[in-house]
Amino acid sequence: MQHLTGLVVFTDLDGTLLDHDDYSWEAARPALVRLHENDIPVLAISSKTLAELRAINNRHHLFAGLIGENGGAIEIGSDLRQPGPATQTIDDARAAIARAVSIPVASFRTSNADAIATATGLAKTDAALAGDRNCSDPLIWQPSSDDIAIAEKIARDFGLKLVKGGRFYTLCGETDKGRAMQTAISMLQEQQKLPAKRSEITSIALGDSPNDAGMLAHADIAVQIPVKHGPVPQLDLGGKTARLAPAPGPQGWNQSLHAILDELSQTPTAITKAR
Ligand SMILES: [Mg+2]
């Protein structure tokens, strides 16, 4: 029997491992079991906070490591690192913005769970987890275009940026999922959960949106999960190509991982060794 070694899996959650509509990962269970049986670490990498990711993992025990806030904060076992900006820098920049603009500026970090629940529509417990942030902070404000320009300038002065997401302007740093992946691999090497030689490691990454492009571009094997509703986005992977999963969400996740593990266990390369 061949034992797969040196493999590590990084996965986005929403629309990738979790179904777009019901957030279920059930369809990916067979591949997750197979990864677990082969001691292959699976890491979640998401725009969610570490607190939100911990809540998911405490319930389902899926991940060997958590990467939150789009790569800004990494937790593997008791090792917690923050490649993203210092929390104090975020707070100082937000305070400077609040002083400079003519409207009230609140944020997830400054608001209680009730206020975040009102702003987002989340349940109060989930709102509290979303508000527990390390290195990015969605603003709760009603800005004019002048306010936005002022805030963007101040963010830059602090080495940060102001990013417009679906509903919020978020104050954050230059972190990306690709760089966080490299840091997480080093952390796993230090914990002897991956080989010391990078050449003996094969990283697999799965994602569905432009937000995942940095991660997919860094992976040795990249899988794009097609979106469930609407057109599949063209991701800029800097010349690399990703495999397109045969189905959206956890179904595609499951099938792609099985196919990759089948291929790798049949190919006697540096990453596989006879048991
Ligand atoms: Mg996604």
Residues whose N, C-alpha, C, O or C-beta is under 5 A from the ligand:
A	BS01	MG	D12 L13 D14 G15 T16 D208 S209
